[in-house]
Amino acid sequence: MTTLPLPTATCPPAAAPPPANYPGDLAMWVFILAELLVFGVFFLAYAVARQAHLAEFTTYQRTLDARFGVFNTVALLTGGYAAAQAVAAIRQDRPRVATYWLLGVCGAGLGFCAVKSVELSAKFAEGVSLSTHLFYMFYLGLSIFHLMHVVLGMVIMGFVTVKTARGGYTATNHAGMETGASYWHMVDLVWVVLFPLLYLVR
């Protein structure tokens, strides 16, 4: 009696995991969302305090020079544009062009830090401190807290710039650059809210 061979079950090849729908590293996005939550709490506290002391907040707001804020807005948005162009360049496998754009990001960050330092130094020279008034507590606290994030962003983008210049990123492997750019855009976003909140809203 002839026995027929039993059919062998074949498993289909494992499907490749779907690509992430966010740029950069997931851990950085968790950090970004946590930082946005912290800034959101600060902004909410500022709004509540301002509503309770509207006339005083308006008076002290007029002591700020909005030209500093305008310059810093232009600087950060320029840095954000440069970061986006750097990512676009590396996706086209143009590391040298990406390096130039990244240097622009670092330059914009330096400009922001220089102008913000001049602005804060002038206030400290006038005797302004966290205890001067509730408005100045928020102004100094938020300004310095955001400045620290800009400095951290410059450190991150500095490392990204050096790695890019050394050929560390390619069109198919540039998650690190996307991660740094994502953080920089978070710094931009916070400032876009912070600038009118402190300088313009009456």
C-alpha positions in Angstrom: 0.0 0.0 0.0 1.5 3.3 -1.1 1.3 6.2 1.4 1.0 9.6 0.1 3.3 12.3 1.7 1.4 14.6 4.1 1.4 18.2 3.1 3.8 20.3 5.2 2.5 23.5 6.7 4.4 26.5 5.6 4.3 29.7 7.6 4.2 32.9 5.7 7.3 35.1 6.2 7.0 37.5 9.1 5.8 40.9 8.0 8.2 43.7 8.6 7.1 46.1 11.4 5.4 49.2 10.1 7.6 52.3 10.0 7.2 54.7 12.9 4.9 57.6 12.0 7.0 60.1 14.0 10.5 61.4 13.2 13.4 60.6 15.5 13.5 58.5 18.7 10.4 57.6 20.7 12.2 58.4 24.0 12.8 62.0 22.8 9.1 62.4 22.0 8.2 61.2 25.5 10.6 63.8 26.9 9.2 66.5 24.6 5.6 65.8 25.7 6.6 65.8 29.3 8.4 69.2 28.9 5.3 70.6 27.0 3.2 69.5 29.9 5.5 71.4 32.4 5.4 74.5 30.3 1.6 74.2 30.0 1.3 74.2 33.7 3.4 77.3 34.0 1.4 79.0 31.3 -1.9 78.2 33.0 -0.5 79.5 36.4 0.6 82.7 34.7 -2.9 83.2 33.1 -4.6 82.7 36.4 -2.2 85.1 38.2 -2.5 87.7 35.5 -6.3 87.6 35.6 -6.2 88.1 39.4 -3.8 91.1 39.1 -4.5 92.4 35.6 -3.7 96.1 36.1 -0.4 95.3 37.8 0.7 92.7 35.3 -0.1 95.2 32.5 1.9 97.9 34.1 5.0 95.7 34.6 4.7 94.2 31.1 5.2 97.7 29.7 8.7 97.8 31.4 9.8 95.0 29.0 11.4 95.9 25.7 9.5 93.9 23.1 12.3 94.4 20.6 14.3 91.8 22.5 11.4 89.4 22.1 11.0 90.1 18.4 14.7 89.5 17.7 14.6 86.2 19.6 11.5 85.1 17.8 13.2 85.7 14.5 16.3 83.8 15.7 14.4 80.7 16.9 12.2 80.5 13.9 15.2 80.9 11.7 16.9 78.1 13.6 13.7 75.9 13.2 13.7 76.5 9.4 17.4 75.6 9.3 16.8 72.4 11.2 14.0 71.4 8.8 16.3 72.1 5.8 19.1 70.0 7.4 16.7 67.0 7.7 15.5 67.5 4.1 19.1 67.7 2.9 20.2 64.5 4.7 17.2 62.7 3.3 18.6 63.6 -0.1 22.0 62.2 1.0 23.6 65.6 1.0 25.5 65.6 4.3 27.6 68.7 3.5 24.6 70.8 2.9 22.9 69.4 6.0 26.0 70.4 8.0 25.8 74.0 6.8 22.1 74.2 7.8 22.9 72.7 11.2 25.6 75.3 11.8 22.8 77.8 11.1 20.8 76.3 13.8 23.6 76.6 16.3 24.2 80.2 15.2 20.6 81.1 15.7 20.7 79.5 19.2 23.8 81.6 20.0 22.1 84.7 18.9 19.1 84.0 21.1 21.2 83.3 24.1 23.3 86.4 23.6 20.3 88.7 23.3 18.4 87.0 26.2 21.5 87.3 28.4 21.7 91.1 27.6 18.0 91.5 28.4 18.2 89.5 31.7 21.4 91.3 32.8 19.7 94.7 32.2 16.8 93.6 34.5 19.1 92.3 37.2 21.1 95.6 37.0 17.8 97.4 37.7 17.4 95.4 40.8 14.7 93.1 39.5 14.5 89.7 41.1 12.0 86.9 41.6 10.7 88.6 44.7 10.2 92.1 43.1 6.7 91.3 41.9 4.6 88.3 40.8 4.9 89.3 37.2 8.7 89.4 37.4 8.6 86.0 39.1 6.9 84.5 36.1 9.0 86.6 33.6 12.3 85.6 35.1 11.3 82.0 35.9 9.9 81.3 32.5 12.6 83.1 30.6 15.4 81.3 32.4 13.7 78.0 32.2 13.2 78.4 28.5 16.8 79.6 28.1 18.0 76.4 29.7 16.1 74.4 27.1 17.6 76.5 24.3 21.1 75.8 25.7 20.3 72.1 25.8 19.0 72.2 22.3 22.3 73.8 21.2 24.3 71.0 22.8 22.1 68.4 21.1 22.4 70.1 17.7 26.1 70.6 18.3 26.6 66.9 18.6 24.4 66.3 15.6 26.4 68.8 13.6 29.7 67.1 14.4 28.4 63.7 13.6 26.9 64.9 10.3 30.2 66.6 9.3 31.9 63.2 9.9 29.5 61.3 7.7 27.6 59.8 10.5 24.2 60.2 8.9 22.9 59.0 5.6 19.7 59.2 3.6 18.6 55.9 5.2 20.0 56.4 8.7 19.4 59.8 10.2 17.1 59.2 13.1 19.5 61.1 15.4 19.3 64.2 13.3 15.5 64.0 13.3 15.5 63.6 17.0 17.6 66.7 17.5 15.4 68.7 15.1 12.3 67.6 16.9 13.6 68.9 20.2 14.5 72.2 18.6 11.0 72.6 17.1 9.7 72.1 20.7 11.8 74.9 21.9 10.5 77.1 19.0 6.9 76.2 19.8 7.2 77.1 23.5 8.7 80.5 22.6 6.0 81.2 20.1 3.6 81.0 23.0 5.9 82.6 25.6 6.7 85.7 23.6 3.2 87.1 23.2 2.2 85.9 26.7 5.0 87.9 28.4 5.5 90.9 26.0 2.3 91.5 24.0 -0.9 90.4 25.7 -2.5 93.2 27.6 
